[in-house]
Amino acid sequence: MDYVSALLPPVVMAVLFGGVIRVIVKTQGGANKAKEDAVVDAALARAEGARQASVRTDG
């Protein structure tokens, strides 16, 4: 019975890890991809604008 208690945690972790990978793969792309990409692009543009503004005020 010791071998069952020794193998159970790695097996459970492997199954959970497989589930996480499956969820990640299933949620990539799809109908919301364009909206998510637009949100990321807007956030990057804001960050770049803020960085350029701070460079102008420092210089």
Helices and strands as residue ranges (DSSP letters): H 2-27, H 33-58
